[in-house]
């Protein structure tokens, strides 16, 4: 698929729309599509993405500002017509080779109405590429813009349905506003939200990113972190058994054990083998992850810090500890701490951690975890974001199916 993405400006220009368009371009390019970005300012959002710098697309270009000043007063002069024609002439040869054009805000804002009119003209041709009008903001429903809008052309292009274009908005509120504005059914308008990329947001290390994908850590709900070496005093078997109980109510629960085998006792290898057998007996092969199975190398502190960012809670069932570094690391990370009620951990966690006996029944530990996380608005929102607002999921479940559809059916 050849896709063109269009806006007044592109990254690194700072703005929500610029960021979203750049992300869309990167997702399409990473999926093997040929991507072009057209903008009046900025640069290519990524390697392999073609960039067409067309200064007249910029809402701040002097010619555009001069025309907008006239339009704001209700005057459609020859300067507007000439600017529209120049833009159409520039857009035509670039867009005619595309399968789909995605125009961000151009069909809903009045920042460059000559561009809106040019896009309308170029894409109304039956041989033109499929068009997606992606609306983040709506001029006609925003009170602060009303003095700059007038009846008739070209302002009416912002409140008229373009029958050949797919209409996309970023929220249900915008969907209702646009449906009312255009006089079309709600189902005519697709809602595709903005998202977040946890790899970029958390600045995850390459090794962390690889394990996130390999182990599907972002699907965990909750993800429990156990950052300890594999040695009997860490009581990892209780963590496995508690996870098995937790999964009865939270089938997507997962456990991540980050440490290698303890280096000083040969019996640790036998302990690890026992843990793997227990994991198999409990049916947790896809839910309990030991990084020691994936690397024998030292795991950098930066990767361990990533694990704290990704996890929902710390689970530390140790029978003995000299200090208990994971408790203070979890505290700094802002996550709940579930730990054994032993003196060093009790002194570190004080009244801010949740305790259980290292000999507690696994069901009791699971109930403790569930009882804390279930009512937590922080945890609930984290889960909602992971389930709904990750860019890769939005792309695969909403963006790509829409683009495939508009390529087959001209709207």
DRENDO-872599 format. One record per residue: residue in one letter; x, y, z of N, C-alpha, C in turn. Coordinates in pm, whole numbers, plus 50000, padded with zeros to 5 digits. Each point is the difference from the previous one (the first is absolute). Layout:
REM residues N
AXYZXYZXYZ...
This chain:
REM residues 411
X500844988150000499165011950000500885012550000X499635009849917500685012849999499095010150070X500505005450109499185009050082500685013550012X499215010649986500495013650021499305005950122X500775006050089499455006550119500255014949987X498975007850029500025014349968499585008250122X500795010450028499635009650106500785012949974X499645010450074500685012749984501504998950031X500334992250101501404998350040500204985750051X501264996250013500364986450041501055000850110X500234989150073501095000150098501315004149931X500895006950071499995002250146499205012050047X499185006049915499095010450048499164994250112X499955007050112499334994650119498505002349990X499244989250011498555000849998499424986150006X498804999050055499384986950012499724993749865X499505008049905499684994449868501274995749929X501055008150009501284996449938500524986950057X499904998550132500474987750063499224987949953X498675001549994499154988849956500294996449856X500105010149912500284997249860501354993049985X501005004650075501304993549994499954985550043X499234997450104499854986250047499284991449896X498935005449940499304992749895500964996449887X500835009549960500954997549892500984989050038X500485000350123500964989950045499364986150007X498764999350047499324987150008499784994149861X499575008249907499794995249864501314995549936X501045007950018501304996649941500554987150061X499874998450132500484987950066499254987749954X498765001849952499174989049951500254997049853X500985006849941500404996949864499355008349892X499285010750037499335008349901500895011649958X499795004949880500735011749950499295012550049X500705008250076499375011350068500665013149958X499175009949974500465013649972499295009550095X500735010150044499435010450085500125013249925X498895007449994499965013049936499725010550106X500855010150010499815010350101500725012749957X499615011150063500625012849969501205003050085X500144992950112501175001150088500314986350056X501244998050043500384987550064500924991749914X500164987450039500864990749929499334986349999X500664990349938499474986549999499944994550142X498894993550036499894994450135500784987250022X500664994949898500774987750021500704995549873X500994991550021500764994749888499084992149908X500155002349869499184993049903498675006649971X499715011150066498755007449977500325012149913X499435000549880500225011349910499365012650057X500715011249981499465012650052499955010249887X498845006049982499805010349899499765013250073X500985008849993499875013150062499335009549901X498765003450029499235009249917499645012050086X500795010649995499825011250094498605005850004X499264999449889498655005849999499014992050083X500364987950043499134992450091500045005850141X501045007450031500215005150136498955010650034X499354998550113499015009850043500645013650031X501325000250016500695012550034500755006049881X499844994249882500635005849882499435014149978X500825009849963499495013849983498835001149903X500044992649888498895000649905498734994250060X500154989450078498844993850064499425009350106X500875006450077499525009250104499305012149939X500525004749886499365011549935498594996449952X499864988249941498694995749955499074997650119X500544993950106499164997450119499515013150060X500825010349998499575012950054498785005249925X500004998249868498835004049921498804991050030X500264986950005498904990750024499355002350136X500805003350099499455002450134498995011449999X500165008949905499065011349988498854997049904X499994987549947498934996049910500275003049854X501235003249964500365003749864500694988449929X499464995849887500644990049915500525007349877X501295002549997500595008149894500694991349896X500535006649900500794992949900501244993650059X500515005750108501184994150064499694986050052X498794998150053499604986750045499944990349882X499375004349891499864991249883501374996149944X500905009749991501334997049948500764990550092X499875002150130500684991250095499434985949993X498684998749993499384986849986500514992949875X500085007249889500434993949875501474995850006X500825008250062501424996350016500134987450084X499244999250107500064988250085499514987649927X498925001249925499494988649925501034995249899X500685009449936501034996449903501164992650066X500355003950121501094993350072499584986250052X498764998950046499554987450058499744989249896X499455004049886499544990449900501044989549961X501235003849959500954989749955500504991050113X499965004850122500474991850113498924990050041X498765004550005498924991550050499504990049897X500175002949874499424991249899500624986049999X501194998550058500604986850006499714992650129X499145005550084499734994050131498764991149996X499954990650093498794992050021499045006850096X500565007050098499165006550102500705012650048X499205010150027500495012650055499325002250134X500795002750103499475002750134500315014650032X498955008250007500175014350025499585003250143X500955004450078499755003050142499575014550017X498765001850045499415013050035499755009249880X500474996449882499835008749883498535001349963X499204989850027498595000549967499115005150111X500625004950109499175004250113500435013350061X501215004749970500475012850052500215010049888X499975012650035500095010949902501385006649999X501024992850044501345005750007500625002249863X499534992649900500465001849862498874995349909X499005008549983498824996149924500294998249851X501045006449951500394997649861500464985649982X500704994850100500414985949997498784990950007X499045003350086498774992150009499304999549864X499885011549937499325000649871500794992649892X501325000950004500834992949902499884984950018X500014995550125499864985750027498634995149954X498975007950025498654996549956499974998249849X500635009149928499994999449854500794987949950X501204997850053500884989449950499424986350028X499374998150116499534986650038498594997049953X499285010049948498644997449953499994992949866X501134999449932500124992849874499804985150024X499194993049921499774985650021501274991649994X501035005049933501264992449991500985003650110X499595008650092500895004250108500144988850103X501055000650081500144989850106498905001350104X499794989350075499055000550110500425010750100X499035006550059500285011150092499444997050139X500825002650101499574999350139500175013850061X498925005950043500065012750073500064996850149X501145002950060500254996350140499875012750084X498935000650080499675012250072500414999150147X500855009250040500345001350142499205011550062X499795010749922499295011950047498995004149894X498935006550043498945004449909499795015050016X500305007649896499875014550009498575004450028X499034993849931498615004650010499364997150135X500584991250080499434997150133500815006350112X501005008149963500865006350099499635014850012X499435004450112499515013950011501055010649968X501254997650035501015010549981500285002749852X499584990949912500245002049857498815006149926X498875001550065498785003649927500125013449928X500725009550055500145013049935500824999249871X500744989049982500854998449883499334991649892X498784995350025499304991349907498785007149943X499694996949872498915006949932499244990049913X498795003549965499194991349915500564999849858X499874988349935500444998849862501384993949988X500494999849875501334994649972501075010450034X501174995950050500434986150023499714994950140X499395008250085499794996050139499084987850011X499034999149909499064988950006500664986549972X501195000149941500714987349978500314993150133X500025007850107500334994650132498774994350071X498815002449944498794994650063499124992849900X500614995749889499294992649897500644986249987X499174989949985500534986549981500634999049861X501204994349996500634996849872499674985349973X499074996949914499494986249990501064989649967X501055003949933501044990549961501064998050109X499885007150110501024999550105499514992150121X500894992250058499734993850129500255010550109X499105000650095500095009850108500484993150127X501065005350059500554994350123500125011050105X499604996950122500195009150113500724992450111X500475007650099500844994050103499254996650128X498725003350008499234997150121498524999349969X499254993950091498554999349984499365013950004X500585009050078499475013650004500115006549862X501184998849938500195005549866499094993049899X499764987050018499124992749909498615006150001X499455002650119498675005850009499985014149943X501035007950032500085013749948500035000149848X500834991249941500134999949855498744994749933X499384989850059498754994849944498935010849996X499895007750108499035010950004500355010849898X501285002949989500465010649910499754996449854X500314987749962499884995649861498604995149966X499224996750103498684994349976500064985949947X500924992050057500174986149956499834990950121X499704987149976499884990550113501334998250071X499924996650127501224997750078500904989549937X499374989349944500814989249945500775004149875X499695011549945500765005249887501395004950044X500155001950130501225005950055500704989950088X501264997449970500794990250074500735006950117X500004993450114500745005050117501284991950013X501135006649985501314993750019500785008950095X500224995550123500635008750100501495001849976X500545009950066501455001350007500534989650097X501314998049997500564989550084501355003750059X500644990250055501315001750060500854987949966X501275002349979500954989249973500854998150125X499794989050075500744998350126501504999049980X500434994949886501444999049974500625013849998X499365009349930500525013649993499715007750129X498814998250054499635007750119500904996750118X500284987150019500864995750109501484999949962X500305002749872501384999349950500614986450033X499284989549964500434986550033501284996349925X500854992550068501224994849938499634989949891X500934998049907499754990549892499734986050053X500754995850103499804986750056498624999050066X499605010550071498685000050061498924998949893X500145007949895499014999949893499864986149939X501134993249982499954986549942499254990650092X500235000850130499294991250093498535003750012X499685012949993498605004250004499234993349888X500604999749880499324993849886500004984750011X501154994450035500114985450006499094994050106X499905006550114499224994750111498615006150010X499695009149910498685006549996499665006350135X500945007450055499835005350135498905010650007X499745006949890499005010650005498584994750010X499834987049977498654994150014499724995650143X501025000450086499824995550139499075009450076X499204993950088499045008050076499614992850128X500795001850108501155008950014501314993049966X501065008149988501364994749986500705001950134X500364988750063500685000150129501504998449978X500785007950068501455000049984500674993850122X500914990649974500794993650105501475001149960X500675011050036501365002549954501054994450096X500134986650002500924993550093500784989049928X501114996250060500734988449951499234987350034X500254989849922499294987450020500764991750102X499535000950122500594992850112498904996950101X500064988950072498864995650082499495010250101X500905008350055499545009250103499055010749946X499945001249866499095009949941498564994849993X499804986850026498644994750015499165002249873X500634997949884499355002949872498824990649976X500034988250061498904990549981498685005850050X500065008250106498775006150050499475010149896X500895007149933499565009449897499304992649886X500544988649960499384992049894498624995050043X499924995050120498734994750049498965011150017X500455011850047499085011250014499515004649862X500904999749902499605003749864498924990649948X500174987150025499004990249955498645003050061X499975004150126498735003650064499455013149942X500875009549975499575013049949499384998649861X500544990849922499524998149863498554995249997X499524994150107498604995850005499065012049983X500435011750051499205012249987500565009549895X501314999249978500685008749902500764991149902X499324994949898500644990349911501205005349924X500165013249993501155005849930501145003750094X499904996250127501065003150096501304993149958X501125006650029501304994449963501025003850106X501074992150005501105002150094501295000849921X500835009850032501305001549935501094999250107X500834989549991501134998050091501265003749922X500695010350046501075005749918501384994250026X500224994150119501364996750039500544987049943X501334998849996500634987449962500064990550118X500564988449979500224990850111501005006150097X499784997650128500975004550098501384994349969X501055008350007501304996049949500854991450093X499624998450124500924994150097499614986350050X498844994949959499554987150051499584991149882X500714989149976499644991149888498584994550011X499434999850120498654994850017498955008949937X500395012249963499025009149938499514994849866X500854992649928499584994249872498864990050022X500124992050106498934990550031498745007450044X500175011050072498845008050042499285005649877X500765004849905499405005449878499234989249925X500584988149993499324988949935498694996750070X500015000750131498784997650078498945010649970X500455012549987499065010849968499384998149861X500814995949905499484997749865498994988549998X500294989750080499054988950010498695004750064X500125008450102498805005350066499215008749903X500705008349925499335008449902499194991549900X500624989349954499314991249905498794993350065X500184995550124498904993250069498825009550022X500295012950018498955009850022499445005649869X500594996149887499545004949871500315014649976X501175004450050500345014149994501105003149898X500254991149906501135002049908499885013249924X498785004549971499825012349923499745012150090X499984997850132499675011050090501105003250099X500914990650026501125002450092501304999749920X500715011150000501175001649914501275001650085X500984991749971501315001050062500985005249895X500575011750022500965005249902501254991449995X500234992150104501154990850000499884989649890X498794997649949499834990849888500415006349867X500105013149998500225007149874501405006049989X500695001150110501375005249994500774995450122X501294997349977500924997150110500865012150031X499815010649923500825012050017499455008750112X500865008950045499605010050098498925009049939X498935002250073498935008849953500275014050056X500205009849913500345013550046498925006050089X500455009150086499065006850088498915007249922X500385005249881499015007349921498844991049958X500294987249972498954990649963499124996850121X500634998250114499234997450123499105011950031X500515012149981499175011950023498815000149904X500224995749876498894998749906498924990750053X500424989150061499044990250053499135006250108X500595008750082499205007050100498975009149934X500375006549889499065008949931498834992249942X500284987849954498984992049933499094992650098X500524996750116499264991550094498945007950075X498994992850049498935006050079500244999150150X500814990450041500224998350144501264991750022X500605001850116501144991950043499494988650088X500464988049973499684988450083501314994350051X500205000450131501284995950060499744990650118X499954986949976499634990650107501194994350079X501125007050003501244994750057499834995150144X500724989150029500044995150138501045007650082X501015005049934501005008050071500625010149904X500305011650054500665010749926500915007450096X501155004349948500865008450081499535014549997X499465004149887499505013749987498664999949927X500004998049868498754999749924499915011549900X501035001249916500065010949903498745001249914X499384988849954498805001649916498895008350063X499905000150133498955007850065500215014949975X501235004850014500225014349981499975003649851X500404990749914499895002649856498545000949958X499184991250056498575000549970499375012750055X500445004250119499495012450057500305011949911X501225000649947500375010949911499244999249869X499624987849961499264998249875498505002550016X499545001550123498605003150022499064988249985X500484987950026499154988249987499724993850136X498864993150015499724993350127500984988750025X500314997950127500964989950043499294989450081X500084987549954499484988450073501214991750040X500254999050130501234993450041499804991850128X500954991050021499964991550119500185008650124X499324995850104500055007550127501214995350080X501175004549954501244997350072500625013450038X500815000150103500445012550062500625010149904X500984996149913500605010249912498985006449907X499104992049946499035005449906498955008450072X499624995950121499045007750079500585013750034X501305000550031500625012950033500085009149877X500214994249883500075008249879498625004649957X499054991049999498675003449949499135007450098X500244998150129499195006550101498524997249978X499205010350012498564998549981499585001649854X500995001249911499695002849859500064987649912X500344988550057500044987549923498904990750051X499784989249925498984990150035500724986850029X499744994450118500824989050050499234986950008X500754989149988499464986450019501124991450056X499624989550067500994990650054500674992649885X501314997550007500654992049896499454985749993X499234996150103499354986850000498505001149977X499545011649954498565002149979499484990949889X498754996050008499394992649888500035008749875X500324994249884500055008049876498715007649974X498874994250032498725006749976499905012950082X500624999950120499985012050083500815011249936X501164996449945500845010049931499275005449878X499374991249924499265004349881498865009350038X499294996850107498895008450045500495013850044X501165000350064500585012750043500295008849878X500634994149900500345007549878498735005149932X499034991149983498765003849932499255010850078X500014998750133499275009550083500575014049992X501295001149971500635013249988499845005549859X500224991749900499995004949862498595002749947X499054991650038498665001149944499405014050015X500075006150118499395013350014500955011549963X501214996849959500995010549974499735007049868X499695013150001499795007149873501285000849917X501155000350065501275000449927500194987249920X499794988650066500134987349931498954998449890X498775003850028498944998549902500285008349875X500525012150019500315008449885501184994349922X501004994750068501134993749931499504988649910X499104991850054499454989049920499205005249881X499235010450023499185005449891500895005549889X501065006650037500925005349899500644988749921X500464989750072500654988849930499034992749908X498744999250040499014992749919499455008149884X500055013350010499275008349905500875010049926X501045005250063500685011749946501474997949964X500404987849975501364997849950499995001549849X500945007349947500005003149857499994987549912X500784990050034500054988049917498634993449991X499284999850112498674994050000499025008649921X500065013150016499135008949924500254998349851X501274998849964500334998549859499434987049943X500264988850070499594987049945498504997950004X499335005550102498574997550016499115010549935X500515012249977499155010649949500545006849875X501255004450004500515008049888500164991549875X500724989050010500254991949882498714994549938X499044994650079498754995449939499255011249928X500025012050056499325011249934500675003249866X501325000849999500715003449877499794989149894X500014987450041499734989249904498615001449941X499055004250083498625001249953499855011749903X500575011650034499825011649913500724998149867X501014991649998500684997249871499094991949909X499154991750058499124991349918498695006849964X499535008950089498705006249979500185015250005X499745006549891500115014649999498795005850071X500285008550098498915005150085499215010949927
